[in-house]
């Protein structure tokens, strides 16, 4: 496997792979997403299996284009940086990934809000959107957008920047890491996922709170919510649900990066034939 040269994916291939990876990752880890949201908002956990998966259709179907946009935008930005003439440096990988994540927030912010409101209102996607638009106005679907930009920039840097950089460095240390590709991928994904989770979880907690409080009764903005939560419960409250989110990010990074590398190896192997 290690002898096969990896070939960069085209824009279309990045779109397809990102969409497929987003669906697989979300469906596999929806209980972790539900747990994180419930803990962050202080709501009771679901008491049945359908409750743990409520919102999975909206999340998976919407995360497919979001992940597709992230992987696609990352490829476009990497080619823009290098003009397609060389490989990206470590810092360029992370920078391109941050840009891709920021772009994806345009889609991800309203999706996150919709999933949170679905679980809170116990409604399907269509009725939940109609309720939000009727009660608060359609612009309310973008509540929490700035916080989502910060979160997604760091999140995408984690899986398209930090994780592959860590994997690449391990592979340079010893042939062992090249020969044990799954383990190397897993370690890189866990490092990227843990770093991304630790840096963004307070922002994610604040975003979840304001997107769950559309009336702005308790939380007005993300920037005011963070000190408000800290005053209430210290650093611990800002990391509520942090373990579940860290596990989710590590799993997501591993799934998507494994699919991405497999696709690049497959393409490289077939071009060599």
Protein Blocks (a to p, Z undefined) as FASTA:
>chain_A
ZZpccddddfklmmmmmmmmmmmmmmmmmmmmmmmmmmmnopacdfbfklmmgoklmmmm
mmmmmmmmmmmmmmmmmmmmnnopaccdfklmmmmmmmmmmmmmmmmmmmmmmmmmmmmn
opafklmmmmmmmmnopklmmgoklmmmmmmmmmmmmmmmmmmmmmmmmmmmpmklmmmm
mlmmmmmmmmmmmmmmmmmmmmmmmmmmmmmmmnommbmbfmlmmmmmmmmnojmlmmgo
klmmmmmmmmmmmmmmmmmmmmmmmmmmmmmZZ
